[in-house]
């Protein structure tokens, strides 16, 4: 009985240490995410709660909520420059974030998804 109980305690801790529980195991640095957005002029098109030229961050978060690949899809949007449809119906290439640091991309994506 003691062994089974210890598995209930240690299994989640082990999974978190491997990054398998990403939402709860990753602490978002909100200030770093905001600074990266500001430095790359993301706020010209996006705001936290209002649509501008592009959708609000809340709308982006809602689109990917509960999807296993949500984080990767957000990162792909700002790291590869795909064509995106704007609120007015036109399309253009999404601006690429000027960093190759995957930790910064992950932090920004997690912050966006937390909105």
Secondary structure as the mmCIF struct_conf table of DSSP 4:
data_model
#
loop_
_struct_conf.conf_type_id
_struct_conf.id
_struct_conf.beg_label_comp_id
_struct_conf.beg_label_asym_id
_struct_conf.beg_label_seq_id
_struct_conf.end_label_comp_id
_struct_conf.end_label_asym_id
_struct_conf.end_label_seq_id
HELX_RH_AL_P HELX_RH_AL_P1 UNK A 2 UNK A 17
TURN_TY1_P TURN_TY1_P1 UNK A 18 UNK A 19
BEND BEND1 UNK A 20 UNK A 21
HELX_RH_AL_P HELX_RH_AL_P2 UNK A 22 UNK A 25
HELX_RH_AL_P HELX_RH_AL_P3 UNK A 30 UNK A 39
TURN_TY1_P TURN_TY1_P2 UNK A 40 UNK A 41
HELX_RH_3T_P HELX_RH_3T_P1 UNK A 42 UNK A 44
TURN_TY1_P TURN_TY1_P3 UNK A 45 UNK A 45
STRN STRN1 UNK A 46 UNK A 46
BEND BEND2 UNK A 48 UNK A 50
STRN STRN2 UNK A 51 UNK A 51
BEND BEND3 UNK A 52 UNK A 54
HELX_RH_AL_P HELX_RH_AL_P4 UNK A 57 UNK A 64
TURN_TY1_P TURN_TY1_P4 UNK A 65 UNK A 66
TURN_TY1_P TURN_TY1_P5 UNK A 68 UNK A 69
HELX_RH_AL_P HELX_RH_AL_P5 UNK A 70 UNK A 79
BEND BEND4 UNK A 80 UNK A 80
STRN STRN3 UNK A 83 UNK A 85
TURN_TY1_P TURN_TY1_P6 UNK A 87 UNK A 88
BEND BEND5 UNK A 89 UNK A 89
STRN STRN4 UNK A 91 UNK A 93
HELX_LH_PP_P HELX_LH_PP_P1 UNK A 94 UNK A 97
BEND BEND6 UNK A 98 UNK A 98
HELX_RH_AL_P HELX_RH_AL_P6 UNK A 102 UNK A 113
TURN_TY1_P TURN_TY1_P7 UNK A 114 UNK A 114
#
